Amino acid sequence: MTQKGIEQAEKLRERFEDENIDSFYSSSMHRARKTAEIVADPHEADISFSKKLKEICRAEFEGESFEELIEEIESSDTEDHLWKPEGGENLKELKERATSFLGQLTENHGDETILVVSHSGTISAALVGLIGHSARESWRIRQENCCVNKVSWSKDRGWMIDFVNDTGHL
């Protein structure tokens, strides 16, 4: 995690330090783990780490340039949201993984307030999934580093997106 990332996480901590948060969840990837630890610190709460919140698995393209990935996708005969490298996953699978995780939270936590730390691609895919859109559209939801999205769930209305990509604390 860079110094800038640490500073952003500290500002996020300040934003939530007076909020009543019942549970914390985070991706098991290092940068998200560190962010969650910084934000959860004033709450003296445990954090549940989950592989279901990790960024999309691009297998042999991990660590490669984004341009190389795009070139590979464009040279295939598969729609971009359905394309996946061997041993990896596609955007549709990412959407299903992320929305399934959020569905489990509603079952396990009811009306509690939960803070989840994840990654831009995973969050975008989850947001389109919550409102019933195709993973094809997930690129349309911008996610800046350390932004806040608020979603709520009720038995009567299902998922509601309250706000997206809020960086006012930064």
LINWOUR-V47021 format. One record per helix or strand of 3 or more residues. SS is the DSSP state (a for helix, b for strand). FROM is the first residue (numbers start at 1). TO is the last residue. If there is no record, write none. Layout:
# LINWOUR-V47021
ss=SS from=FROM to=TO
ss=SS from=FROM to=TO
This chain:
# LINWOUR-V47021
ss=a from=3 to=16
ss=b from=23 to=27
ss=a from=30 to=43
ss=b from=47 to=50
ss=a from=51 to=53
ss=a from=59 to=61
ss=a from=66 to=74
ss=a from=91 to=109
ss=b from=114 to=117
ss=a from=120 to=130
ss=a from=135 to=140
ss=b from=148 to=154
ss=b from=158 to=166
